[in-house]
Amino acid sequence: MRKSIACHRAVHSINTAPSQHIWISDDLCSRAVTHFFRRVRPHQKRHGSHVPGPLEAQRRAAKRKMTAQANFQHSDPFVPPLFNLGALFASFRQPSTPKWRYEPPSLSNIAIDDPYNDTSVSTLEIAADDSTTTIPSAEEVESSSNLQSQALDTCFAEFKKQLTISHTSPTLTTCASLLHTFNTHRPSATAEAGEYSIQVFRYLNAAQWRPGLIVELFASEDVPLPGIYTNDGLEMLQTVEILTRSIQPNHTALKRFYQKMAGLARTAPASNDTRHDASIRLVIRGLWGVVLAHDGTMNPSTWVYLRMISLQLSAPPSRNYVSRIFESSPDNAILRFVHLMAYSLKPTNRKDYTVVLSEILEFVPAIALRTWASTLLPKLYWRSTQKFRQNIDRAVKIFVDLFHSVDRKTSHASTDGSPSQLAFQGLASIWVDSKDIQLPQYLMHYALLRCLRGHHALDDTLTARLHDFIELYMGNANVLADQSLNESLSTLIAQLSDSLLPNHGVIELMVPLIYKKQGLTAVLDLLQHVEHHHTPLSNTTYLTDLVAQATEHIKQQFRSRPLLTERDRQCYVLILQTCRELREVAARLGATSLSREVYGLIDQRAFSFILERAHDTRIIPLSLQGTDLYGSIDQRVAFIAQLALQYSLDRSRNSSQNWRSIYTLYKYLRHNNQAPGSVFVSAVVRACLMRPLSERSFVSARRLHWVLQLVEESRGQEAARKVEDAFWERRGALIAQAHQKLIESGGQGTAHVRTMKRLGLI
């Protein structure tokens, strides 16, 4: 028996003929492999995708190899296989119809007599690069997309139908029920989930559902959102920012929504388009704002997260400077901005940083922008040099222009106003409260005109005309230095009216500042200047509100102090008189539906003054002490008549004091259009005529004429004639007595009663 080594040598020495190629179908090969190597790989199973997986790549490589071998021409004719492998496995498994069948390419005829013919090489390369996957036609692709669109439309229609059937109310529905309806009709395909979400979002917003409910729905974890860089994602972010104006800033769902959007922005690739930067800007601004409103401060983790999102911006200047803002702590972010602004204001710096500064402000939310607007200029002022402090005009103009540019580019959701209004308020707070920073007057006008551009009374046409007016008006800014503030403002209002532009915005913006800085008297002076120019206001609604607010403020101011000193009483009366004059000027300027409450306050204060003086002189009757004397007007008239009678009988004071007190009572009656009664008239005759004459005091004919009018109104002409005759008789006797004493004393000429009494002669 041969050794094994000999067998090996014999095998190597045998020159066998090349084996014939045997064609085996792919289905038969796969069944054989599955039969002998049973191993379940569910992760390698294909689900109808045209993208090849790892198993499909191996199959295609084997097929390419067989194709290359099939193109090899052997000298011997093709011999069919001696046996069929299909019969070998037929007993184990019935052949199934394959899902696809491989067909080798047709064999090309190669010219053997030409050794330099490259046809075989080209054929092999083409065969090796040939893909066995059938490329779908354009009709098939369009049909597939139409089917997906129809499925999405069906799901959305079912969602709306479910809301209609269940009679769901936009104001009473809970988020749980709406979320259940959303998930019930959501398409199964993941690619369609984002489009389905934006359709539902548009529908709920158009149907005016509660903004908080809409945001709470899409803040849920299992609700998919559109891509951050898609048009749908940008639309959702812009709409939510508008809806934020109707939602409380500290709403928890709003915070979860922006955190969800920030997660999409963080995992998305870096932006490569300015449109993508807009989405990132909305995410940063929204998350920054809701965290500040919800927590009060920015936690360091969120601040770092915002910096990581800002690094995905495409524009290098914005990416660099915005990320530097987030490098420091949240409290020092404004200092970074102040440092950049101070650097841009250096005279040696030739680079314009206005665009960069404006882009940085676009990332700041409205709640933080309000703080920045009030503290930016003071920080910039104290950080800069003395030379800069003396020339603050350029800094203020850049400050106002920056906020105005942000106002034009963005739609900040704020209840306090637009960025231009915030800049004006920040500048106004410095003008009102700061004693260190002295702002020129024309800078306030510059900020005021910039703020007027965003006023609700201006449309696009008027805004363009206002721009031309501002350029012309600020060219004559040196004239404003010689005028007072109220004079310059009244001139501005008149010029706006001459240019056919709304001028009531100046009143609405400047009156609160003037009232806070200089008081109600300065406000009255401004309106009197406007009236002096005969300038009609484009809208007088604010004047109506101003009178009502001033009256209410006066009530609250003096109601909180029940014990008023004499000085407080005098100030109170002066303010009431100013408020009354303000109402009268507003009425002359065309204001309607003005409050008459100020007249009630004046009447109440006048009656309180009467009671206070009566308590001081202790003439209130015992029957009326301890009772509520603030009754109806008839009760007050009767009480005043009793006081007049007590004053006329009071001998603890002289006649002049009693006369002044009674005349105060008379003015109160005339102010309330009440006629004096007979008791009051009797007290007037006794206090004004009888007692002075009995005390040898001179009474003028003017006072007699006033008393006779009261007597005639109360008791008739006959009683007035009797009083007049008695007066002339008594006064004539007094004058004759004075003249006789003068002659007895050796004097001559006319005898004056007051002089003779002062000398003690009568």
KARALIN-V935233 format. One record per backbone hydrogen bond with DSSP energy under -0.5 kcal/mol. CO is the residue of the C=O (numbers start at 1). NH is the residue of the N-H. E is the energy in kcal/mol with one decimal. If there is no record, write none. Layout:
BEGIN
co:CO nh:NH e:E
co:CO nh:NH e:E
END
This chain:
BEGIN
co:3 nh:7 e:-1.7
co:4 nh:8 e:-2.2
co:5 nh:9 e:-2.4
co:6 nh:10 e:-2.6
co:7 nh:11 e:-2.4
co:8 nh:12 e:-2.3
co:9 nh:13 e:-1.9
co:10 nh:14 e:-1.0
co:11 nh:14 e:-0.5
co:14 nh:16 e:-1.0
co:21 nh:23 e:-0.5
co:22 nh:24 e:-0.5
co:25 nh:29 e:-2.2
co:26 nh:30 e:-2.5
co:27 nh:31 e:-2.0
co:28 nh:32 e:-1.8
co:29 nh:33 e:-2.4
co:30 nh:34 e:-2.4
co:31 nh:35 e:-1.9
co:32 nh:36 e:-2.1
co:33 nh:37 e:-2.6
co:37 nh:39 e:-1.0
co:39 nh:41 e:-0.5
co:41 nh:44 e:-1.4
co:42 nh:45 e:-1.0
co:50 nh:52 e:-0.6
co:53 nh:57 e:-2.0
co:54 nh:58 e:-1.5
co:55 nh:59 e:-1.9
co:56 nh:60 e:-2.4
co:57 nh:61 e:-2.0
co:58 nh:62 e:-2.1
co:59 nh:63 e:-2.1
co:60 nh:64 e:-2.3
co:61 nh:65 e:-2.0
co:62 nh:66 e:-2.2
co:63 nh:67 e:-2.1
co:64 nh:68 e:-2.2
co:65 nh:69 e:-2.1
co:66 nh:70 e:-2.0
co:67 nh:71 e:-1.1
co:69 nh:72 e:-1.5
co:71 nh:73 e:-0.5
co:72 nh:74 e:-0.6
co:83 nh:85 e:-0.6
co:84 nh:87 e:-0.9
co:84 nh:88 e:-0.7
co:85 nh:89 e:-1.2
co:89 nh:92 e:-0.5
co:89 nh:93 e:-1.8
co:108 nh:110 e:-0.5
co:110 nh:112 e:-0.7
co:113 nh:115 e:-0.8
co:114 nh:117 e:-1.3
co:118 nh:122 e:-2.0
co:119 nh:123 e:-2.2
co:120 nh:124 e:-2.5
co:121 nh:125 e:-2.4
co:122 nh:126 e:-2.4
co:123 nh:127 e:-2.4
co:124 nh:128 e:-2.7
co:125 nh:129 e:-2.0
co:126 nh:130 e:-0.7
co:137 nh:141 e:-2.0
co:138 nh:142 e:-2.4
co:139 nh:143 e:-2.2
co:140 nh:144 e:-2.3
co:141 nh:145 e:-2.4
co:142 nh:146 e:-2.2
co:143 nh:147 e:-2.0
co:144 nh:148 e:-2.0
co:145 nh:149 e:-2.5
co:146 nh:150 e:-2.6
co:147 nh:151 e:-2.2
co:148 nh:152 e:-2.3
co:149 nh:153 e:-2.7
co:150 nh:154 e:-2.1
co:151 nh:155 e:-2.1
co:152 nh:156 e:-2.4
co:153 nh:157 e:-2.5
co:154 nh:158 e:-2.3
co:155 nh:159 e:-1.9
co:156 nh:160 e:-2.2
co:157 nh:161 e:-2.4
co:158 nh:162 e:-2.3
co:159 nh:163 e:-1.8
co:160 nh:164 e:-1.9
co:161 nh:165 e:-2.7
co:162 nh:166 e:-2.2
co:163 nh:168 e:-2.1
co:164 nh:167 e:-0.9
co:169 nh:173 e:-1.7
co:170 nh:210 e:-1.3
co:174 nh:178 e:-1.8
co:175 nh:179 e:-2.6
co:176 nh:180 e:-2.0
co:177 nh:181 e:-2.0
co:178 nh:182 e:-2.1
co:179 nh:183 e:-2.5
co:180 nh:184 e:-1.9
co:181 nh:185 e:-1.3
co:183 nh:186 e:-0.7
co:189 nh:192 e:-0.5
co:190 nh:193 e:-1.0
co:190 nh:194 e:-0.6
co:192 nh:196 e:-2.2
co:193 nh:197 e:-2.1
co:194 nh:198 e:-2.0
co:195 nh:199 e:-1.8
co:196 nh:200 e:-2.1
co:197 nh:201 e:-2.5
co:198 nh:202 e:-2.4
co:199 nh:203 e:-2.1
co:200 nh:204 e:-2.5
co:201 nh:205 e:-2.0
co:202 nh:206 e:-2.5
co:203 nh:207 e:-2.1
co:204 nh:209 e:-2.3
co:205 nh:208 e:-1.1
co:210 nh:214 e:-2.1
co:211 nh:215 e:-2.4
co:212 nh:216 e:-2.0
co:213 nh:217 e:-1.9
co:214 nh:218 e:-1.9
co:215 nh:219 e:-1.0
co:217 nh:220 e:-1.2
co:220 nh:223 e:-1.0
co:222 nh:224 e:-0.6
co:227 nh:230 e:-1.0
co:230 nh:234 e:-2.1
co:231 nh:235 e:-2.4
co:232 nh:236 e:-2.3
co:233 nh:237 e:-2.1
co:234 nh:238 e:-2.3
co:235 nh:239 e:-2.3
co:236 nh:240 e:-2.4
co:237 nh:241 e:-1.9
co:238 nh:242 e:-1.4
co:239 nh:243 e:-2.6
co:240 nh:244 e:-1.4
co:242 nh:245 e:-1.3
co:243 nh:246 e:-1.7
co:244 nh:247 e:-1.0
co:248 nh:251 e:-1.8
co:251 nh:255 e:-1.4
co:252 nh:256 e:-2.1
co:253 nh:257 e:-2.3
co:254 nh:258 e:-2.0
co:255 nh:259 e:-2.0
co:256 nh:260 e:-1.9
co:257 nh:261 e:-2.3
co:258 nh:262 e:-2.5
co:259 nh:263 e:-1.7
co:260 nh:264 e:-1.5
co:261 nh:265 e:-2.2
co:262 nh:266 e:-2.2
co:263 nh:267 e:-1.9
co:264 nh:268 e:-1.2
co:273 nh:277 e:-1.6
co:274 nh:278 e:-1.4
co:275 nh:279 e:-1.0
co:276 nh:280 e:-1.9
co:277 nh:281 e:-2.5
co:278 nh:282 e:-2.0
co:279 nh:283 e:-2.0
co:280 nh:284 e:-2.6
co:281 nh:285 e:-2.5
co:282 nh:286 e:-2.4
co:283 nh:287 e:-2.7
co:284 nh:288 e:-2.3
co:285 nh:289 e:-2.0
co:286 nh:290 e:-2.5
co:287 nh:291 e:-2.0
co:288 nh:292 e:-1.8
co:289 nh:293 e:-2.3
co:290 nh:294 e:-2.4
co:291 nh:295 e:-2.8
co:291 nh:296 e:-0.6
co:292 nh:296 e:-1.4
co:297 nh:299 e:-0.6
co:299 nh:303 e:-1.8
co:300 nh:304 e:-2.4
co:301 nh:305 e:-2.1
co:302 nh:306 e:-2.2
co:303 nh:307 e:-1.7
co:304 nh:308 e:-2.1
co:305 nh:309 e:-1.8
co:306 nh:310 e:-2.2
co:307 nh:311 e:-1.2
co:309 nh:312 e:-1.7
co:310 nh:313 e:-1.4
co:312 nh:271 e:-2.6
co:315 nh:319 e:-2.6
co:316 nh:320 e:-2.6
co:317 nh:321 e:-2.4
co:318 nh:322 e:-2.4
co:319 nh:323 e:-1.6
co:320 nh:324 e:-1.4
co:321 nh:325 e:-1.4
co:322 nh:326 e:-1.3
co:324 nh:327 e:-0.7
co:324 nh:328 e:-0.8
co:329 nh:332 e:-0.8
co:330 nh:333 e:-0.9
co:332 nh:336 e:-1.5
co:333 nh:337 e:-1.7
co:334 nh:338 e:-2.5
co:335 nh:339 e:-2.5
co:336 nh:340 e:-2.1
co:337 nh:341 e:-2.4
co:338 nh:342 e:-2.8
co:339 nh:343 e:-2.1
co:340 nh:344 e:-1.8
co:341 nh:345 e:-1.1
co:343 nh:346 e:-1.0
co:346 nh:349 e:-1.1
co:348 nh:350 e:-0.6
co:351 nh:353 e:-0.7
co:353 nh:357 e:-2.7
co:354 nh:358 e:-2.3
co:355 nh:359 e:-2.2
co:356 nh:360 e:-2.0
co:357 nh:361 e:-1.9
co:358 nh:362 e:-1.0
co:360 nh:363 e:-1.5
co:361 nh:364 e:-0.9
co:365 nh:369 e:-2.5
co:366 nh:370 e:-1.8
co:367 nh:371 e:-0.6
co:368 nh:372 e:-2.4
co:369 nh:373 e:-2.5
co:370 nh:374 e:-1.2
co:371 nh:375 e:-1.5
co:372 nh:376 e:-2.0
co:375 nh:379 e:-1.8
co:376 nh:380 e:-2.4
co:377 nh:381 e:-2.5
co:378 nh:382 e:-2.3
co:379 nh:383 e:-1.4
co:380 nh:384 e:-1.3
co:385 nh:389 e:-1.8
co:386 nh:390 e:-1.6
co:387 nh:391 e:-0.7
co:388 nh:391 e:-0.7
co:389 nh:392 e:-0.6
co:392 nh:396 e:-2.2
co:393 nh:397 e:-2.2
co:394 nh:398 e:-2.4
co:395 nh:399 e:-2.5
co:396 nh:400 e:-2.5
co:397 nh:401 e:-2.7
co:398 nh:402 e:-2.5
co:399 nh:403 e:-1.6
co:400 nh:404 e:-1.9
co:401 nh:405 e:-2.4
co:402 nh:406 e:-2.0
co:403 nh:407 e:-1.8
co:404 nh:408 e:-1.6
co:405 nh:409 e:-1.6
co:406 nh:410 e:-2.4
co:412 nh:414 e:-1.0
co:418 nh:422 e:-2.2
co:419 nh:423 e:-2.4
co:420 nh:424 e:-2.1
co:421 nh:425 e:-2.5
co:422 nh:426 e:-2.5
co:423 nh:427 e:-2.4
co:424 nh:428 e:-2.5
co:425 nh:429 e:-2.3
co:426 nh:430 e:-1.3
co:427 nh:431 e:-2.0
co:428 nh:432 e:-2.3
co:429 nh:433 e:-2.7
co:429 nh:434 e:-0.7
co:430 nh:434 e:-1.2
co:436 nh:438 e:-0.7
co:437 nh:439 e:-0.7
co:440 nh:443 e:-0.7
co:440 nh:444 e:-0.9
co:441 nh:444 e:-0.6
co:441 nh:445 e:-1.3
co:442 nh:446 e:-2.2
co:443 nh:447 e:-2.6
co:444 nh:448 e:-2.2
co:445 nh:449 e:-2.6
co:446 nh:450 e:-2.0
co:447 nh:451 e:-2.1
co:448 nh:452 e:-1.7
co:449 nh:453 e:-0.8
co:450 nh:453 e:-0.7
co:451 nh:454 e:-1.0
co:452 nh:455 e:-1.7
co:455 nh:458 e:-1.5
co:459 nh:463 e:-2.0
co:460 nh:464 e:-1.7
co:461 nh:465 e:-1.7
co:462 nh:466 e:-2.4
co:463 nh:467 e:-1.8
co:464 nh:468 e:-1.5
co:465 nh:469 e:-2.0
co:466 nh:470 e:-2.6
co:467 nh:471 e:-1.9
co:468 nh:472 e:-1.9
co:469 nh:473 e:-2.8
co:470 nh:474 e:-2.9
co:471 nh:475 e:-0.7
co:473 nh:476 e:-1.3
co:474 nh:477 e:-1.2
co:476 nh:479 e:-1.2
co:477 nh:480 e:-0.9
co:478 nh:481 e:-0.7
co:479 nh:482 e:-1.1
co:480 nh:483 e:-1.3
co:484 nh:488 e:-2.5
co:485 nh:489 e:-2.4
co:486 nh:490 e:-2.3
co:487 nh:491 e:-2.0
co:488 nh:492 e:-2.3
co:489 nh:493 e:-2.5
co:490 nh:494 e:-2.1
co:491 nh:495 e:-2.4
co:492 nh:496 e:-2.3
co:493 nh:497 e:-1.9
co:494 nh:498 e:-2.1
co:495 nh:499 e:-1.8
co:496 nh:501 e:-2.8
co:497 nh:500 e:-1.3
co:503 nh:506 e:-0.9
co:503 nh:507 e:-0.7
co:504 nh:508 e:-2.2
co:505 nh:509 e:-2.0
co:506 nh:510 e:-2.3
co:507 nh:511 e:-2.0
co:509 nh:513 e:-0.5
co:510 nh:514 e:-2.7
co:511 nh:515 e:-2.6
co:512 nh:516 e:-1.9
co:513 nh:517 e:-2.2
co:514 nh:518 e:-3.1
co:514 nh:519 e:-0.9
co:515 nh:519 e:-0.8
co:519 nh:523 e:-1.1
co:520 nh:524 e:-2.3
co:521 nh:525 e:-2.0
co:522 nh:526 e:-2.0
co:523 nh:527 e:-2.2
co:524 nh:528 e:-2.1
co:525 nh:529 e:-1.9
co:526 nh:530 e:-2.2
co:527 nh:531 e:-2.3
co:528 nh:532 e:-2.0
co:529 nh:533 e:-1.6
co:530 nh:535 e:-1.6
co:531 nh:534 e:-1.1
co:534 nh:536 e:-0.6
co:540 nh:544 e:-1.4
co:541 nh:545 e:-2.0
co:542 nh:546 e:-2.6
co:543 nh:547 e:-2.3
co:544 nh:548 e:-1.8
co:545 nh:549 e:-2.7
co:546 nh:550 e:-2.7
co:547 nh:551 e:-2.1
co:548 nh:552 e:-2.2
co:549 nh:553 e:-2.5
co:550 nh:554 e:-2.0
co:551 nh:555 e:-2.0
co:552 nh:556 e:-2.5
co:553 nh:557 e:-2.3
co:554 nh:558 e:-1.9
co:555 nh:559 e:-1.8
co:556 nh:560 e:-1.2
co:558 nh:561 e:-0.5
co:560 nh:562 e:-0.5
co:562 nh:564 e:-0.9
co:565 nh:569 e:-2.2
co:566 nh:570 e:-2.0
co:567 nh:571 e:-2.4
co:568 nh:572 e:-2.4
co:569 nh:573 e:-2.2
co:570 nh:574 e:-2.2
co:571 nh:575 e:-2.5
co:572 nh:576 e:-2.2
co:573 nh:577 e:-2.2
co:574 nh:578 e:-2.2
co:575 nh:579 e:-2.6
co:576 nh:580 e:-2.1
co:577 nh:581 e:-2.3
co:578 nh:582 e:-2.4
co:579 nh:583 e:-2.1
co:580 nh:584 e:-2.0
co:581 nh:585 e:-2.6
co:582 nh:586 e:-2.4
co:583 nh:587 e:-2.0
co:584 nh:588 e:-1.8
co:585 nh:589 e:-1.7
co:586 nh:591 e:-2.6
co:587 nh:590 e:-1.0
co:589 nh:537 e:-0.5
co:596 nh:599 e:-0.8
co:596 nh:600 e:-1.1
co:597 nh:601 e:-2.1
co:598 nh:602 e:-2.3
co:599 nh:603 e:-2.5
co:600 nh:604 e:-2.4
co:601 nh:605 e:-2.5
co:602 nh:606 e:-2.4
co:603 nh:607 e:-2.3
co:604 nh:608 e:-2.2
co:605 nh:609 e:-2.1
co:606 nh:610 e:-1.8
co:607 nh:611 e:-2.3
co:608 nh:612 e:-2.5
co:609 nh:613 e:-2.2
co:610 nh:614 e:-2.0
co:611 nh:615 e:-2.5
co:612 nh:616 e:-2.0
co:613 nh:617 e:-2.1
co:614 nh:618 e:-1.0
co:614 nh:619 e:-1.6
co:614 nh:620 e:-0.5
co:621 nh:624 e:-1.2
co:621 nh:625 e:-0.9
co:624 nh:627 e:-1.4
co:627 nh:629 e:-0.8
co:629 nh:631 e:-1.6
co:632 nh:636 e:-2.0
co:633 nh:637 e:-2.1
co:634 nh:638 e:-2.1
co:635 nh:639 e:-2.1
co:636 nh:640 e:-2.5
co:637 nh:641 e:-1.9
co:638 nh:642 e:-1.7
co:639 nh:643 e:-2.1
co:640 nh:644 e:-2.5
co:641 nh:645 e:-2.0
co:642 nh:646 e:-2.1
co:643 nh:647 e:-2.5
co:644 nh:648 e:-2.1
co:645 nh:649 e:-1.1
co:646 nh:650 e:-0.8
co:647 nh:650 e:-0.6
co:654 nh:658 e:-1.8
co:655 nh:659 e:-2.4
co:656 nh:660 e:-2.2
co:657 nh:661 e:-2.0
co:658 nh:662 e:-2.4
co:659 nh:663 e:-2.3
co:660 nh:664 e:-1.8
co:661 nh:665 e:-1.7
co:662 nh:666 e:-2.2
co:663 nh:667 e:-2.2
co:664 nh:668 e:-1.7
co:665 nh:669 e:-1.9
co:666 nh:670 e:-2.4
co:667 nh:671 e:-2.3
co:668 nh:672 e:-1.3
co:669 nh:674 e:-2.9
co:670 nh:673 e:-1.3
co:677 nh:681 e:-2.2
co:678 nh:682 e:-2.4
co:679 nh:683 e:-1.9
co:680 nh:684 e:-1.9
co:681 nh:685 e:-2.5
co:682 nh:686 e:-2.2
co:683 nh:687 e:-2.5
co:684 nh:688 e:-2.8
co:685 nh:689 e:-1.7
co:685 nh:690 e:-2.1
co:686 nh:691 e:-2.3
co:689 nh:693 e:-1.7
co:690 nh:694 e:-2.1
co:691 nh:695 e:-1.7
co:692 nh:697 e:-3.1
co:693 nh:696 e:-1.3
co:700 nh:704 e:-1.6
co:701 nh:705 e:-2.5
co:702 nh:706 e:-1.8
co:703 nh:707 e:-2.3
co:704 nh:708 e:-2.7
co:705 nh:709 e:-1.7
co:706 nh:710 e:-1.5
co:707 nh:711 e:-2.4
co:708 nh:712 e:-2.6
co:709 nh:713 e:-2.1
co:710 nh:714 e:-1.9
co:711 nh:715 e:-3.4
co:711 nh:716 e:-1.0
co:712 nh:716 e:-0.8
co:716 nh:720 e:-1.3
co:717 nh:721 e:-2.1
co:718 nh:722 e:-1.8
co:719 nh:723 e:-2.0
co:720 nh:724 e:-2.0
co:721 nh:725 e:-2.4
co:722 nh:726 e:-2.3
co:723 nh:727 e:-1.8
co:724 nh:728 e:-2.4
co:725 nh:729 e:-1.9
co:726 nh:730 e:-2.2
co:727 nh:731 e:-3.0
co:728 nh:732 e:-2.3
co:729 nh:733 e:-1.9
co:730 nh:734 e:-1.8
co:731 nh:735 e:-2.2
co:732 nh:736 e:-2.4
co:733 nh:737 e:-2.1
co:734 nh:738 e:-1.9
co:735 nh:739 e:-2.3
co:736 nh:740 e:-2.2
co:737 nh:741 e:-2.1
co:738 nh:742 e:-1.6
co:739 nh:743 e:-2.0
co:740 nh:744 e:-2.4
co:741 nh:745 e:-1.4
co:742 nh:747 e:-2.7
co:743 nh:746 e:-1.6
co:750 nh:752 e:-0.6
co:752 nh:756 e:-2.6
co:753 nh:757 e:-2.4
co:754 nh:758 e:-2.2
co:755 nh:759 e:-1.8
co:756 nh:761 e:-2.5
co:756 nh:762 e:-0.8
co:757 nh:760 e:-0.8
END
